[in-house]
Amino acid sequence: MKLLSKDTENDSAGQVTLTPEQPEDMWHTYNLLQVGDSLQASTVRKVQAGNSGSYCIHTTVTICVQTIDFDSQACQLQVKGINIQKN
């Protein structure tokens, strides 16, 4: 995992920016996250355009973490939360 930036205080509060490079990095991220943390990530949303088909848009979401789950078979991190910032 690559640490891009870190801004922490003495009481362990703060912000870090990480980039996973290997599938097992999701496991380490799973162990770092807690309920109540905010998480920002980029995602792709599929938009239906009537009868002419659909297209994809890239967006960034910021959520307040409610539940965290790790799928060890697929090495995927599944995070559920509510949006706390407009896209």
N, C-alpha and C positions, 0 to 999 in steps of 0.2 A: 504494500500500500504506500502511496506517495502522499506525504504531508505537504500541502501547498501553502497553508498559512495557519498560524496559531496565535490566539489572543486570549490568554487565561489570566485569572486573578489568583490570589493566595487561597481562596476558599474553593478552588476547583471550578468556579463558574467561568464561563467564557465561550469562545467560539473556535472551532477548527474547520479547516477545509481539507477534505481527503479525496483522493482518487484511487479507487480499487484497480489493481493491476492483475490480480490472480483471483480465481474463484474462491479460495479460502479467505480472502480479504473480507468477504461478506460476513463470515463467521466472527471475525474480529470487530467489525462494525456492529453486529448484533450484540456483542458484549459491551460495547461502549454506549449504546443508546439506552435511554430510560424513558418511561412514560412521563409526559410533560415537556420533554425536549422539543425544540423546533427543528425541522429537517427541511432542507431546500434541495430540490433535485430537478433535473430537466426530464421531460417526458414528451411523448408524441400522442396526439389526439386525432382520431379519425372524424372528419366532419362530412356529413351527408349533404350533397348539393342538389337536392331534388332528384329529377329523373336523369340528370347528366352524370351521375356517379358520385364519387367521394374523393376527398383529398385529405392529406395529413398536414397538421401544423405542429411545429415544435414550440413548447411552452415551458416555463419554469414555475413550479409549484412550491409553496412553503406551507407546511402543515405542522400542527401541534400533535405530537405522537400520542395515540391512545392505546394501541396494541402493537406488539412486535412479535414476529414469528420468523423462524429460520427453517427453510426446506433443505435438509442436508443432502438429499438425493440430487437436487438441481443446483445446490449452492446459491440459492436465491433468498434474499431478504424481503420479507413482506411486512410492510408498515401500514397501519390504518390510522387515520387522523382527519382532522377538519382543516380546511383552508384558513389561514390566518392573514394572508396577504393577497391582494388582487393580482391577477395575472396580467 
